[in-house]
Amino acid sequence: MAEARQDGTAAPAARPHTEVAVGVLVRADGAMLITSRPAGKPYAGYWEFPGGKLEAGETVEQALRRELHEELGIRIGAAHAWKVTEHDYPHALVRLHWCKVFDWEGEFEMREQQSMSWERLPLRVAPVLPGAFPVLAWMAEEQGFEGATHSVAA
């Protein structure tokens, strides 16, 4: 039941978080894997780091392994837990569990007809999903990169 505000109106119910495991795959040369969101999903065509929702009973690492295999056809090595952020999109309030991944095996297959790009800062692809902005800033800080990390136009 929603709580009442001082003016007597009902306060909106808290939105539940959607838990999401996200992989920042980094090649030996420092390039990061970015993929596009497939048609039919919210923000289709926007660029993001790959990953997906945790299923009941899954750990972040288990979800990331499953999602990257389902979406990209690869099997990852160690997933290094890195940061946790939240982003409130109109369609969902997401809690993003960011993991760095430095090794994987298999050939990349775009199983959801998405596109992929190995990128360095500043990203050449656009538009970028807003939930990724903090990660781009952290990567810039780690790399000593100064300036805009991505373009705001498509």
LINHU-V28666 format. One record per run of one state. SS is the DSSP state (H for helix, E for strand, - for the rest). FROM is the first residue (numbers start at 1). LEN is the number of residues. Records with the same first field share a line. If there is no record, write none. Layout:
SS->FROM-LEN, FROM-LEN
This chain:
-->1-3, 5-5, 11-6, 27-5, 37-10, 49-2, 54-6, 73-2, 77-2, 89-4, 102-2, 106-10, 120-8, 129-1, 144-11
E->4-1, 10-1, 17-10, 32-5, 47-2, 51-3, 75-2, 79-10, 93-9, 104-2, 116-4, 128-1
H->60-13, 130-14
